[in-house]
Amino acid sequence: MTTAPVRPNPLQTRPTGGDRTWLLLAYTAISGLLLVFMRDLVADGPMKMLQPVLFGGFLLSLLFAYQWKAAPWAKMLVFASAIVFVLPFMGRSNTSYFDLMIQMMIFAALALGLNIVVGLAGLLDLGYIAFFAVGAYLWGIFGSPQFGEITGNPAFAGGINPAYFWLFIPLAIAAAAGVGVLIGLPVLKLKGDYLAIVTLGLGEVIRIFANNLEVTNGPQGIDAIESAPVPWLNSLAHTLGFAEDQYRLFFLYILVLAVIALTIVVNQRLDRSKIGRAWIAIREDEVAAQAMGVPLLKTKLLAFATGASFAGAMGVIFAAKQAFIDPKSFDYFQSIGVMSMVILGGMGNIPGVILGAIVVTMLNLMVLPTLSEVLQSSFPNINQNLDPSKYQRLIFGLVLVFMMLYRPEGLLPSERRKHEMHSGDGPAVDSLTAENQLHGGELGGHLSDGSGVETHSPGLATRSDNERTGSEK
């Protein structure tokens, strides 16, 4: 009895190369030591241009831990050493590292939420930042002196008790999900470009409300926003040598780590769940999905609400971190930025989306500002029009164009996405080649079994059937 050959599944991840456990550990150790011991050397002057290089080089160790074939204990050691030791140490020595890491994780959670809407459900949402604004203003109003001005009650002169911060995270999730449903109900019958234009308009409506309503303090924004008091965490930060003005950032660093871990788990569960498969079915073919019994409106609304809930939660954390918010923080370009993170990293792939968020945030907040600072300090009389930070959108646009031309699936795509984008790149398989006639080929089976009955290829068989008359059929 002959067993049919089993073809490999193109959607399954296959490790390539040999075991790289010790190479991974060596790279992590070297890049971490260079980042830590050269931090003072690259703090000022032209050497400051090495800051993004060293920091990005160390973050690459996390990417290698995900991609390379290595022992599980080595991968866990790499992630633990980065999250627990190296990154907090750099944040203690230079607060800008803490600020950058928190921003990275906030935007990573935003991108993961948008990935549900765009990457899984295939709904092009250009007003996603509006849900981020809902969460930020919800806590910004209540957790600041703005609430005292609204109510006129001296008891709320500094806002409500900051301990209610924990209550406002689930409240922001519910509020953003509700706004997502309200926005989605009238527009989800639209598709493609029409859906993108309408969601863009609705997102701008929320920003305009924030810019004109008295409760949001209009274009002046809201300042003095409080964060949750965590005495035991402040004591831990003091024990670890953090300055008092770094306690808040240390707390937010721990918080966003917990939130991003929960976000990844939820995304993974959704991706493998029944509703996740329904989203993918809608993305591929709405008509076929509906024919198979998938309720389109309910499933799309669930995608909008789920993605919005992530943005609402991160909006509360963003407001607590910045201590100041205004409508300019939630304009159209922020939505485009989050969308670009999803596309650049790899639509539909959780690690890819996180990578895209890290790359875009580093480019915006570290690489270009550092380059501008070094150029201005080295050449004081340089024309201000040559400031690289002014060409942030131009540079980013060129990067996206390059990606769409040469790697449209993203930096770290899922196997499914990679297969979809490159399924037609190879040469067409000829079913009548000598290899297929003699050995069966990949199409399975011999085209002639020696019985004398002529066997047609699929195309020739169809044409032969069409040549028959109705009575012959």
SVG drawing of the C-alpha trace seen along z (x, -y; Angstrom):
<svg xmlns="http://www.w3.org/2000/svg" viewBox="-30 -81 62 83">
<polyline fill="none" stroke="black" stroke-width="0.4" points="0.0,0.0 1.5,-3.3 1.1,-6.3 0.4,-9.6 3.2,-12.2 2.2,-14.9 2.8,-18.4 4.0,-21.0 1.4,-23.5 2.4,-27.0 0.7,-28.7 2.7,-26.9 5.8,-28.6 8.9,-26.5 12.2,-27.2 15.2,-27.8 18.8,-27.3 20.5,-25.5 20.3,-26.2 21.4,-29.7 21.0,-29.6 24.6,-30.7 24.7,-33.2 21.5,-34.8 22.9,-35.0 26.2,-36.4 24.5,-39.1 22.2,-40.1 25.1,-40.3 27.3,-42.4 24.6,-44.8 23.3,-45.3 26.8,-45.9 27.5,-48.4 24.2,-50.2 24.9,-50.4 28.6,-51.3 28.5,-53.7 25.5,-55.7 27.6,-58.6 29.9,-58.6 27.0,-59.0 25.1,-61.5 26.4,-64.7 28.1,-65.9 28.3,-64.1 28.6,-60.8 24.9,-61.2 24.1,-59.8 25.1,-56.4 22.2,-56.5 19.6,-55.2 22.1,-52.7 22.9,-51.2 19.3,-51.3 18.0,-49.8 20.7,-47.2 19.7,-46.0 16.0,-45.9 17.0,-43.7 17.9,-41.0 14.2,-40.8 13.4,-40.3 16.1,-37.7 14.7,-35.9 11.4,-35.6 12.7,-34.6 15.7,-32.5 15.7,-28.8 17.0,-28.7 16.3,-27.0 13.1,-28.3 15.1,-29.1 17.4,-31.3 14.6,-33.2 13.0,-33.8 16.3,-34.9 16.7,-37.5 13.2,-39.0 13.6,-39.0 17.0,-40.6 15.7,-43.3 12.5,-44.1 13.7,-43.7 17.3,-44.9 18.6,-46.7 15.6,-48.9 14.8,-50.1 18.5,-50.8 18.6,-53.0 15.4,-54.7 16.9,-55.4 20.1,-57.0 18.2,-58.9 14.5,-59.6 14.1,-60.0 14.5,-56.3 11.6,-55.6 9.5,-58.1 10.4,-56.5 9.7,-52.9 6.3,-53.9 5.4,-55.6 6.4,-52.5 4.2,-50.3 1.2,-52.7 1.4,-52.8 2.0,-49.1 -1.3,-48.5 -3.0,-51.0 -1.7,-49.2 -2.8,-45.9 -6.3,-47.3 -6.3,-48.7 -4.9,-45.4 -8.2,-43.7 -10.2,-46.2 -7.9,-46.4 -5.7,-43.3 -8.3,-40.7 -11.7,-42.1 -10.4,-44.1 -12.2,-47.3 -10.2,-50.4 -10.7,-52.7 -8.9,-56.1 -10.6,-57.6 -9.2,-55.2 -7.5,-57.8 -10.9,-59.2 -11.3,-56.2 -7.9,-57.0 -9.2,-60.6 -12.3,-59.3 -10.3,-57.4 -7.8,-60.3 -10.4,-63.0 -12.5,-60.8 -9.7,-60.6 -8.3,-64.0 -11.6,-65.7 -12.2,-63.9 -8.5,-63.5 -7.6,-67.2 -8.6,-70.6 -10.9,-70.8 -13.5,-68.8 -13.5,-71.3 -14.0,-74.2 -16.9,-72.3 -18.7,-71.5 -17.8,-74.6 -17.2,-72.5 -14.1,-73.4 -13.8,-69.8 -12.8,-68.9 -10.4,-71.7 -7.7,-69.2 -10.0,-66.6 -11.4,-63.5 -9.3,-61.1 -6.5,-59.8 -7.1,-56.3 -10.2,-56.2 -7.7,-55.9 -8.1,-52.1 -11.9,-52.5 -11.5,-54.7 -9.6,-52.1 -12.6,-49.8 -14.9,-52.8 -12.8,-54.0 -12.9,-50.6 -16.7,-50.6 -17.0,-54.2 -14.7,-53.7 -16.4,-50.4 -19.8,-52.2 -18.5,-55.0 -17.1,-52.4 -20.6,-50.8 -22.2,-54.2 -19.7,-55.1 -19.9,-51.6 -23.7,-51.3 -24.3,-53.9 -21.2,-53.2 -20.5,-49.5 -22.6,-48.9 -19.9,-50.8 -16.7,-49.1 -13.2,-50.1 -12.4,-53.7 -15.9,-54.8 -15.6,-53.3 -12.2,-55.0 -13.5,-58.4 -16.6,-58.2 -14.5,-56.9 -12.0,-59.7 -14.8,-62.3 -16.3,-60.8 -12.9,-60.8 -12.5,-64.5 -15.9,-65.2 -14.8,-64.0 -11.6,-66.1 -13.7,-69.2 -16.0,-68.5 -12.9,-68.4 -11.7,-71.6 -14.9,-73.5 -16.6,-72.2 -16.1,-74.0 -16.0,-70.7 -12.7,-69.8 -11.3,-73.4 -11.3,-73.8 -7.9,-74.2 -6.2,-75.2 -6.4,-71.5 -6.3,-70.0 -3.3,-70.1 -2.3,-68.8 -3.8,-65.4 -3.0,-63.0 -1.9,-59.4 -2.8,-56.6 -0.9,-56.6 0.9,-53.3 2.9,-53.7 4.5,-50.2 5.7,-50.8 7.2,-54.1 9.0,-52.4 10.3,-49.8 11.5,-52.5 13.3,-54.3 15.0,-51.0 16.1,-50.5 17.7,-54.0 15.1,-56.0 14.7,-59.7 11.5,-60.9 10.5,-62.6 10.9,-59.2 8.4,-57.3 5.5,-58.2 7.3,-57.0 8.4,-53.8 4.8,-53.1 3.6,-53.7 6.4,-51.5 5.2,-48.6 1.5,-49.4 2.0,-49.5 4.0,-46.2 1.1,-44.5 -1.4,-46.0 0.6,-45.1 1.0,-41.5 -2.8,-41.3 -3.4,-42.9 -1.2,-40.3 -2.9,-37.4 -6.4,-38.8 -5.2,-39.2 -3.9,-35.7 -7.1,-34.3 -9.2,-36.3 -7.1,-35.3 -7.6,-31.6 -11.3,-31.9 -14.5,-31.4 -15.0,-35.2 -11.4,-35.6 -12.0,-33.2 -15.3,-35.0 -13.3,-38.3 -10.8,-36.7 -13.7,-35.2 -15.3,-38.7 -11.9,-40.2 -11.4,-37.6 -15.0,-37.6 -18.0,-39.1 -20.5,-37.3 -19.0,-33.9 -18.8,-34.6 -22.5,-35.6 -23.4,-32.6 -21.7,-30.4 -23.9,-32.0 -21.6,-34.7 -23.7,-37.7 -21.9,-40.6 -23.2,-43.6 -22.9,-42.0 -19.4,-40.7 -18.2,-44.0 -19.6,-45.9 -17.8,-43.5 -14.5,-44.2 -15.0,-48.0 -15.9,-47.7 -13.0,-45.4 -10.4,-47.6 -11.9,-50.7 -11.7,-49.3 -7.9,-48.9 -7.6,-52.5 -9.8,-53.7 -7.7,-51.9 -4.4,-53.3 -6.0,-56.8 -6.3,-56.8 -2.7,-55.8 -1.6,-58.3 -3.3,-61.2 -1.8,-60.1 1.7,-60.0 1.6,-63.3 -0.3,-65.1 -1.6,-67.4 -3.8,-66.7 -5.2,-68.9 -7.1,-68.3 -3.8,-68.4 -2.7,-65.2 -5.6,-63.4 -5.6,-64.8 -5.8,-62.9 -2.1,-62.3 -2.1,-60.3 -4.6,-57.9 -2.4,-57.6 0.6,-57.0 -1.1,-54.1 -2.3,-52.7 1.3,-52.9 2.5,-50.9 0.2,-48.1 1.1,-48.1 4.8,-48.5 5.1,-45.8 2.9,-43.2 -0.9,-43.4 -2.6,-40.5 0.6,-39.4 0.9,-40.4 4.7,-40.5 4.8,-42.3 2.4,-45.0 4.5,-45.5 7.7,-45.7 6.0,-48.3 5.0,-50.4 8.6,-50.3 10.2,-51.3 7.8,-54.2 8.0,-55.5 11.8,-55.3 11.9,-57.1 9.6,-59.9 10.8,-60.3 14.5,-59.3 16.2,-59.0 15.0,-62.3 15.2,-64.5 18.7,-63.2 19.8,-63.8 18.4,-67.3 20.1,-68.1 23.5,-66.8 23.3,-68.8 22.3,-72.0 25.1,-71.6 27.7,-70.8 26.6,-73.4 25.0,-76.3 24.5,-78.4 22.8,-75.7 19.6,-76.6 16.6,-75.8 14.9,-74.4 17.4,-71.5 16.3,-70.4 15.5,-66.6 12.7,-66.7 10.7,-69.0 10.8,-66.3 9.4,-63.6 6.3,-62.9 8.3,-63.1 10.9,-60.5 8.1,-58.3 6.2,-58.5 9.3,-57.5 9.8,-54.5 6.2,-53.4 6.5,-53.7 9.7,-51.7 7.9,-49.1 5.0,-48.8 7.2,-48.3 9.7,-45.8 8.0,-44.2 4.3,-44.9 3.5,-42.2 5.4,-44.2 8.6,-43.7 7.4,-40.7 4.3,-39.3 2.3,-36.2 2.7,-33.1 -0.8,-33.5 -0.2,-37.0 3.1,-36.2 1.5,-33.4 -1.3,-35.6 1.1,-38.4 3.5,-36.0 1.2,-33.2 1.4,-34.4 5.2,-35.2 6.4,-31.8 6.0,-30.3 2.7,-28.6 2.7,-24.8 2.3,-22.9 0.3,-19.8 1.6,-18.1 5.3,-18.3 7.3,-15.2 7.8,-15.1 4.1,-15.2 3.4,-12.6 6.1,-10.2 6.1,-10.9 2.8,-12.5 4.4,-15.9 2.7,-18.1 -0.7,-17.8 -1.0,-14.3 -1.2,-11.1 -0.3,-10.0 -2.0,-11.6 -2.1,-8.3 -2.7,-5.0 -2.0,-2.8 -5.7,-1.8 -5.9,-3.4 -8.4,-6.0 -7.3,-9.5 -6.9,-11.8 -7.3,-15.5 -5.7,-18.3 -8.3,-20.4 -8.4,-23.1 -8.6,-20.5 -11.3,-18.5 -13.5,-21.5 -13.1,-22.4 -13.9,-18.8 -17.1,-18.8 -18.2,-22.0 -17.8,-20.5 -20.4,-17.8 -24.0,-18.3 -26.8,-18.2 -27.9,-14.7 -24.3,-13.3 -24.1,-14.6"/>
</svg>
